[in-house]
Amino acid sequence: MNIILLGPPGAGKGTQAKRLVEERNMVQLSTGDMLREARTSGTEMGKKVAAVMDAGNLVTDEIVIGLIREKLEQGAEGGFIFDGFPRTLAQADALGELLAEMNQTLDAVIELQVDDEVLVGRIVGRAAEAAAAGQPVRADDNEDALRVRLTAYYKQTSPLIGYYHAKGELKSVDGLASMDDVAKSIADILG
């Protein structure tokens, strides 16, 4: 089973992906993690990634698709969770072509729907509680940075919601429900 989790920053995609990994033996494909891993791998693809990143450039879609291809070729008992990819319509097309080429399917695209104002309040409040307790806080878990991240999400990634809806692949869950309720909603979709 291959799925995509969509939703704005802070919607809980990482938390739900972690649960799916633990409960369904899926493999989470986080583009950030894959790039960091490739950079230090010593493989040909890793050398390309390192050269691009060391030059301060953005890694191309072709490189990211190449990394995803490598992971898909390795296989995973429970399937894959695409986390942070695709972010654009071009990437969605490329992923669809790759899956078709490898005789694999995209089984579900799950959008974690959230109200932006509630989300901002939740994340900023959570960061304040963590800071008061002396726990580490993400540098971008403040209102201004979060709004910048939300704007980038809506500009780049939200068109994917319409794209996958038109293909009949999009399912939505309430991302502001409790973690357990979100997990149950996702489990109901996946069957």
N, C-alpha and C positions, 0 to 999 in steps of 0.2 A: 504494500500500500504506500503510495506517495501522496503527500499532502503539502499544501502551502498554508501558512498562517499569515494573515494580513491584519493590519491594524496599526494605529499611530504609535509613536514612542510611548512607552509606559502602559500600554493596554494589557500587558501580561502575556505576550507571545512567548517570551523566554521561560516564564514559569510553567506555562502549559506544555511547551515543547519538552521541558525537563520531565514532566509527569508522563508524557507519551513515551519518552525514552525508557523510563523506569517500568511503566506498566505494559507496554506493547513491544518492547525490544526494538524500537525504531532507532534510526540514526539521525541526529540533528545535523543538518548541513548549514552551518553558519558561515557566510562568506568571509566575515572577518577572521574567524578561527582558521578557515581553510587557507586564507592568504598568509597568515602568520606561520602556519605549519609548512606550507609550500616554500616559503622564503628560506627556511632553515633546513629543508629536506635534502638539498644537494642534487635533486633531479633536474632534468632539462627545463621542465615547467617551473620548478622552484627558482632556477637561475633567471628565467625571464621575469618572474614576479619580483625577485630581489632587485634586478636591474631597473625595472620600472619604478618601484617604490623608492629605491635609493636616489633616483633622479628627481624624486618629489612629484612624480606624475601619478595620475589615476590609472588603475589597472583596467584594461579594456574588457568589454563584455566577452570577447573571444577567449581571453585568458581565464576569466571566471567560468565560462562554459567548459573550457578544457579541464579545469579543476573538478567541476561537477561531474564531467564524463568519467574522470579517474575514479571518483568515489562510487558512481553508479556501477562501474565495471567491477569494483570490489564486492558489490552486493551487500545486502543487509536483510537479515531474517524478517524483521518486521516492517521493512520499507524505510522511506526517507521523509524527513520533515524539512522543507525548504524554509529557511529562516533568514530574512534579509535579502532574499532573491526569489523571484524577480522584483525589481524596483521600478522598472519602466516597461512600456508596451513592447519595445524592441527586445528586451530581455525575456519577456513572457513568450514572445514568438520563438525566440532562440531555444528556450527551455522546452517548449512544445515540440519543436523540430527534433531536439536531442532525444527526448523521451520516445518519440515515434520511431526514430532511427534505431533505438535500442530495444524496440518492442516492449516498451513500458508505458504505463498510463499515469495520468494525474487523476487520483481518485477523489480528491476533495480540495476545495479552496475554502478555507474557513476565515471569515472576517470577524474579528473581535470588535464589535461596535461599542463606542464610548461617547459620552458627552464631553466635549473639550473642557468646559469650565469645571466639571466635576473631576475630570482627570487631572487638570492642573492643580486643583485644590488638594487632591489625594496625594499626588507626588510631592508637592511642595511641603505639605503637612508631614508626610512620611520622612522626608529629608530633615525637617526641623526636629522631629522626634529622635531620629538617629543621631543627629549632631548633639542634641541635649544629653543623649545617653553615651556620648563619646565614641560612637560607632562611625565607620567610614561613610562618607556621602559622596555620590558621584558629583563631579564638578559641574555638570550640566543639569543637575536636578534643582534648578531654580526657575522662577517663573519666566524670566526673559529668555533664557536659553531654551526652555521647554517650548515656548511659543515659536522660536525660530525653527526648532526641530519639527514642530507640528506643521508650520508653513511649508517646509521642505517636503514633508510627507504628502501634504495635500497637492502640491504642485507636481511631484514626480510619481508618487505611488498610487494615489487614490484613483487615477484612471483605470487601474487594474480591476477595481471593483466592478465597473461597468463592463469591462472586457470579459471577465469570467462570468458575470451575470448573463451576458448575451450568449455565452457558450453553454449556459445551464449548469455550470460547475460551482457557482458561489452559494455558500450557506453562511448565515449570519448568526452569531450568538451575542448575548449581552455581556460585554467585556467588563462591565462594572458590577456584575453579580459576584458572589463570594467565589474564591478560587475553586472550591469543591463544586459549586453549581456550574461554573464555566466548564470545568473538567467533565462533568456529567453531560452537559449539552454537547460538547465535542464528542464524547463517547457515543452518544445517541446518533450523531451524524455518521460516525465511522462504522457503527454497527458492531 
